[in-house]
Amino acid sequence: MLLFVDLLTRLAMPNVITGLVLAALGLAITFLARKIARVIRKEKEIPNNDNVYLICKALGLVMICVALIVMIIQ
């Protein structure tokens, strides 16, 4: 029971909530990178070495890493 209360207290901290939001946005950008590149480039096929596609993937990865760091900091 004590562990559950500590978990709820930890999840209610502002930095953990911020980290979860950043992680969710990072995952969404990572999963939707090809569609985002299609909209920006207005092409049907996006190659794996397209700059916009790679930037979206990198941005998503950076957001996930920042989210993990933010959640660890108390």
DSSP file (Angstrom, degrees, kcal/mol; ACC not computed):
  #  RESIDUE AA STRUCTURE BP1 BP2  ACC     N-H-->O    O-->H-N    N-H-->O    O-->H-N    TCO  KAPPA ALPHA  PHI   PSI    X-CA   Y-CA   Z-CA
    1    1 A M     >        0   0    0      0, 0.0     4,-2.0     0, 0.0     5,-0.2   0.000 360.0 360.0 360.0 -39.5    0.0    0.0    0.0
    2    2 A L  H  >  +     0   0    0      1,-0.2     4,-2.2     2,-0.2     5,-0.2   0.887 360.0  52.3 -64.3 -38.8    2.8    2.4    0.8
    3    3 A L  H  > S+     0   0    0      1,-0.2     4,-2.2     2,-0.2    -1,-0.2   0.892 107.7  52.2 -63.6 -39.7    4.4    1.8   -2.6
    4    4 A F  H  > S+     0   0    0      2,-0.2     4,-2.3     1,-0.2    -2,-0.2   0.900 109.6  48.7 -64.7 -41.1    1.2    2.6   -4.3
    5    5 A V  H  X S+     0   0    0     -4,-2.0     4,-2.5     1,-0.2    -1,-0.2   0.912 111.6  49.5 -65.8 -41.6    0.8    5.9   -2.5
    6    6 A D  H  X S+     0   0    0     -4,-2.2     4,-2.5     1,-0.2    -2,-0.2   0.879 109.9  52.0 -64.6 -36.1    4.4    6.8   -3.3
    7    7 A L  H  X S+     0   0    0     -4,-2.2     4,-2.6     2,-0.2    -2,-0.2   0.920 110.9  46.7 -65.6 -43.7    3.7    6.0   -6.9
    8    8 A L  H  X S+     0   0    0     -4,-2.3     4,-1.3     2,-0.2    -2,-0.2   0.894 112.6  50.2 -65.4 -38.8    0.7    8.2   -7.0
    9    9 A T  H  < S+     0   0    0     -4,-2.5     4,-0.4     2,-0.2    -2,-0.2   0.917 112.0  47.9 -63.9 -42.3    2.6   11.0   -5.3
   10   10 A R  H >< S+     0   0    0     -4,-2.5     3,-1.3     1,-0.2     6,-0.3   0.909 110.4  51.1 -64.8 -42.6    5.4   10.6   -7.8
   11   11 A L  H 3< S+     0   0    0     -4,-2.6    -1,-0.2     1,-0.3    -2,-0.2   0.750 105.1  58.3 -67.9 -22.5    3.0   10.7  -10.8
   12   12 A A  T 3< S+     0   0    0     -4,-1.3    -1,-0.3    -3,-0.2    -2,-0.2   0.535  80.2 111.2 -84.7  -6.0    1.3   13.8   -9.5
   13   13 A M  S <> S-     0   0    0     -3,-1.3     4,-2.1    -4,-0.4     3,-0.4  -0.433  74.2-128.1 -69.0 142.3    4.6   15.8   -9.6
   14   14 A P  H  > S+     0   0    0      0, 0.0     4,-2.5     0, 0.0     5,-0.2   0.862 106.8  53.2 -60.9 -37.0    4.7   18.5  -12.2
   15   15 A N  H  > S+     0   0    0      1,-0.2     4,-2.1     2,-0.2     5,-0.1   0.847 109.1  49.4 -70.4 -30.5    8.0   17.4  -13.7
   16   16 A V  H  > S+     0   0    0     -3,-0.4     4,-2.4    -6,-0.3    -1,-0.2   0.904 111.8  48.2 -71.6 -40.9    6.7   13.8  -14.2
   17   17 A I  H  X S+     0   0    0     -4,-2.1     4,-2.1     2,-0.2    -2,-0.2   0.920 112.6  49.0 -63.7 -43.1    3.5   15.1  -15.9
   18   18 A T  H  X S+     0   0    0     -4,-2.5     4,-2.5     1,-0.2    -2,-0.2   0.909 111.1  50.5 -61.4 -42.5    5.6   17.3  -18.1
   19   19 A G  H  X S+     0   0    0     -4,-2.1     4,-2.6     1,-0.2    -2,-0.2   0.893 109.1  50.6 -63.3 -40.7    7.9   14.4  -19.0
   20   20 A L  H  X S+     0   0    0     -4,-2.4     4,-2.3     2,-0.2    -1,-0.2   0.894 111.0  48.7 -65.0 -39.4    4.9   12.2  -19.8
   21   21 A V  H  X S+     0   0    0     -4,-2.1     4,-2.4     2,-0.2    -2,-0.2   0.924 112.7  47.8 -66.0 -43.8    3.5   14.9  -22.1
   22   22 A L  H  X S+     0   0    0     -4,-2.5     4,-2.6     1,-0.2    -2,-0.2   0.900 111.8  50.2 -63.0 -40.2    6.8   15.3  -23.8
   23   23 A A  H  X S+     0   0    0     -4,-2.6     4,-2.5     2,-0.2    -1,-0.2   0.905 110.3  49.7 -65.2 -40.7    7.3   11.6  -24.2
   24   24 A A  H  X S+     0   0    0     -4,-2.3     4,-2.3     2,-0.2    -2,-0.2   0.916 112.8  46.7 -64.6 -42.4    3.8   11.3  -25.8
   25   25 A L  H  X S+     0   0    0     -4,-2.4     4,-2.6     2,-0.2    -2,-0.2   0.897 111.8  51.5 -65.6 -39.5    4.5   14.1  -28.2
   26   26 A G  H  X S+     0   0    0     -4,-2.6     4,-2.3     2,-0.2    -2,-0.2   0.911 111.1  47.1 -63.2 -42.9    7.9   12.6  -29.1
   27   27 A L  H  X S+     0   0    0     -4,-2.5     4,-2.7     2,-0.2     5,-0.2   0.910 112.0  50.7 -64.3 -41.7    6.3    9.2  -29.8
   28   28 A A  H  X S+     0   0    0     -4,-2.3     4,-2.1     1,-0.2    -2,-0.2   0.922 111.9  46.6 -63.3 -43.6    3.6   10.8  -31.9
   29   29 A I  H  < S+     0   0    0     -4,-2.6     4,-0.3     2,-0.2    -1,-0.2   0.901 113.1  50.5 -64.7 -39.7    6.1   12.8  -34.0
   30   30 A T  H >< S+     0   0    0     -4,-2.3     3,-0.9    -5,-0.2     4,-0.3   0.929 114.1  43.0 -64.2 -45.1    8.2    9.7  -34.4
   31   31 A F  H 3< S+     0   0    0     -4,-2.7     3,-0.3     1,-0.2    -1,-0.2   0.824 119.6  42.9 -71.4 -30.4    5.3    7.5  -35.5
   32   32 A L  T 3X S+     0   0    0     -4,-2.1     4,-2.6    -5,-0.2    -1,-0.2   0.239  80.6 109.1 -98.8  13.4    3.9   10.2  -37.8
   33   33 A A  H <> S+     0   0    0     -3,-0.9     4,-2.4    -4,-0.3    -1,-0.2   0.885  78.4  48.9 -59.9 -42.0    7.2   11.3  -39.3
   34   34 A R  H  > S+     0   0    0     -3,-0.3     4,-2.1    -4,-0.3    -1,-0.2   0.906 113.0  47.1 -67.4 -40.2    6.5    9.9  -42.8
   35   35 A K  H  > S+     0   0    0      2,-0.2     4,-2.1    -4,-0.2    -2,-0.2   0.888 111.6  51.3 -68.1 -37.8    3.1   11.5  -43.0
   36   36 A I  H  X S+     0   0    0     -4,-2.6     4,-2.2     1,-0.2    -2,-0.2   0.918 110.7  48.8 -63.0 -42.6    4.5   14.8  -41.8
   37   37 A A  H  X S+     0   0    0     -4,-2.4     4,-2.9    -5,-0.2     5,-0.3   0.874 108.9  53.8 -65.0 -37.1    7.2   14.6  -44.5
   38   38 A R  H  X>S+     0   0    0     -4,-2.1     4,-2.0     2,-0.2     5,-0.6   0.910 109.9  47.1 -62.9 -41.6    4.5   13.7  -47.1
   39   39 A V  H  <5S+     0   0    0     -4,-2.1    -2,-0.2     2,-0.2    -1,-0.2   0.910 116.7  43.4 -67.2 -41.4    2.5   16.8  -46.2
   40   40 A I  H  <5S+     0   0    0     -4,-2.2    -2,-0.2     1,-0.2    -1,-0.2   0.928 123.0  35.8 -70.9 -44.6    5.5   19.1  -46.3
   41   41 A R  H  <5S-     0   0    0     -4,-2.9    -2,-0.2    -5,-0.2    -1,-0.2   0.702  93.6-141.0 -82.3 -20.8    7.0   17.6  -49.5
   42   42 A K  T  <5 +     0   0    0     -4,-2.0     2,-0.3    -5,-0.3    -3,-0.2   0.869  58.3 128.1  57.7  39.7    3.7   17.0  -51.2
   43   43 A E      < -     0   0    0     -5,-0.6    -1,-0.2    -6,-0.2    -2,-0.1  -0.888  61.5-137.9-120.8 154.2    5.0   13.8  -52.7
   44   44 A K  S    S+     0   0    0     -2,-0.3     2,-0.5     1,-0.2    -1,-0.1   0.915  90.4  44.9 -78.3 -43.9    3.5   10.3  -52.5
   45   45 A E        -     0   0    0     -7,-0.1    -1,-0.2     0, 0.0     0, 0.0  -0.887  66.5-165.9-107.1 128.8    6.7    8.4  -51.7
   46   46 A I        -     0   0    0     -2,-0.5    -8,-0.1    -3,-0.1    -9,-0.0  -0.956  18.1-136.8-111.7 119.5    9.2    9.6  -49.1
   47   47 A P    >   -     0   0    0      0, 0.0     3,-1.5     0, 0.0     6,-0.2  -0.312  22.4-113.4 -71.5 160.8   12.6    7.9  -49.2
   48   48 A N  T 3  S+     0   0    0      1,-0.3    -2,-0.0     5,-0.1   -14,-0.0   0.696 114.8  54.4 -68.2 -18.7   14.3    6.8  -46.0
   49   49 A N  T 3  S+     0   0    0      4,-0.1    -1,-0.3     5,-0.0     2,-0.2   0.161  75.9 133.2-102.0  19.2   17.0    9.4  -46.4
   50   50 A D    <>  -     0   0    0     -3,-1.5     4,-2.4     1,-0.1     5,-0.2  -0.482  57.5-135.1 -69.8 137.5   14.7   12.4  -46.9
   51   51 A N  H  > S+     0   0    0      1,-0.2     4,-2.5     2,-0.2     5,-0.2   0.903 102.8  48.5 -63.6 -43.5   15.8   15.4  -44.7
   52   52 A V  H  > S+     0   0    0      2,-0.2     4,-2.3     1,-0.2    -1,-0.2   0.911 112.4  49.7 -64.4 -41.7   12.4   16.3  -43.4
   53   53 A Y  H  > S+     0   0    0      1,-0.2     4,-2.1     2,-0.2    -2,-0.2   0.924 113.1  46.0 -61.3 -46.1   11.7   12.6  -42.5
   54   54 A L  H  X S+     0   0    0     -4,-2.4     4,-2.6     1,-0.2    -2,-0.2   0.870 111.1  52.1 -67.6 -36.9   15.1   12.3  -40.7
   55   55 A I  H  X S+     0   0    0     -4,-2.5     4,-2.7     2,-0.2    -1,-0.2   0.903 109.6  49.7 -66.2 -40.5   14.6   15.7  -38.8
   56   56 A C  H  X S+     0   0    0     -4,-2.3     4,-2.3     2,-0.2    -2,-0.2   0.918 112.4  47.6 -63.1 -43.2   11.1   14.5  -37.6
   57   57 A K  H  X S+     0   0    0     -4,-2.1     4,-2.2     2,-0.2    -2,-0.2   0.925 113.9  47.1 -62.7 -44.5   12.6   11.2  -36.4
   58   58 A A  H  X S+     0   0    0     -4,-2.6     4,-2.6     2,-0.2    -2,-0.2   0.898 110.7  52.0 -65.6 -40.3   15.5   13.0  -34.6
   59   59 A L  H  X S+     0   0    0     -4,-2.7     4,-2.4     1,-0.2    -1,-0.2   0.913 110.0  49.2 -62.3 -42.6   13.1   15.6  -33.1
   60   60 A G  H  X S+     0   0    0     -4,-2.3     4,-2.0     2,-0.2    -1,-0.2   0.907 111.6  49.0 -62.3 -42.0   10.9   12.8  -31.7
   61   61 A L  H  X S+     0   0    0     -4,-2.2     4,-2.3     2,-0.2    -2,-0.2   0.908 111.2  49.3 -64.5 -42.6   14.0   11.0  -30.3
   62   62 A V  H  X S+     0   0    0     -4,-2.6     4,-2.7     1,-0.2     5,-0.2   0.904 110.0  51.6 -63.5 -41.3   15.3   14.2  -28.6
   63   63 A M  H  X S+     0   0    0     -4,-2.4     4,-2.1     1,-0.2    -1,-0.2   0.891 110.1  48.9 -64.1 -38.4   11.9   14.9  -27.1
   64   64 A I  H  X S+     0   0    0     -4,-2.0     4,-2.1     2,-0.2    -2,-0.2   0.917 112.6  47.8 -66.5 -42.8   11.7   11.4  -25.7
   65   65 A C  H  X S+     0   0    0     -4,-2.3     4,-2.0     2,-0.2    -2,-0.2   0.914 112.5  48.4 -64.8 -42.6   15.3   11.7  -24.2
   66   66 A V  H  X S+     0   0    0     -4,-2.7     4,-2.8     1,-0.2    -1,-0.2   0.887 109.1  54.8 -63.6 -38.3   14.4   15.1  -22.7
   67   67 A A  H  X S+     0   0    0     -4,-2.1     4,-2.3    -5,-0.2    -2,-0.2   0.909 107.5  49.2 -62.1 -41.9   11.2   13.7  -21.3
   68   68 A L  H  X S+     0   0    0     -4,-2.1     4,-1.5     2,-0.2    -1,-0.2   0.910 112.5  47.7 -64.3 -41.1   13.2   10.9  -19.5
   69   69 A I  H  X S+     0   0    0     -4,-2.0     4,-1.9     1,-0.2    -2,-0.2   0.916 111.8  50.1 -65.2 -42.7   15.6   13.5  -18.1
   70   70 A V  H  < S+     0   0    0     -4,-2.8    -2,-0.2     1,-0.2    -1,-0.2   0.884 109.8  50.9 -63.8 -38.7   12.8   15.7  -16.9
   71   71 A M  H  < S+     0   0    0     -4,-2.3    -1,-0.2     1,-0.2    -2,-0.2   0.825 109.5  50.7 -69.8 -30.0   11.0   12.8  -15.2
   72   72 A I  H  < S+     0   0    0     -4,-1.5    -1,-0.2    -5,-0.2    -2,-0.2   0.875  91.9  87.1 -75.1 -36.9   14.2   11.8  -13.3
   73   73 A I     <        0   0    0     -4,-1.9   -58,-0.1     1,-0.2   -57,-0.0  -0.417 360.0 360.0 -66.9 133.2   14.9   15.3  -12.0
   74   74 A Q              0   0    0     -2,-0.1    -1,-0.2   -59,-0.1   -59,-0.1   0.437 360.0 360.0-101.6 360.0   13.1   15.9   -8.7
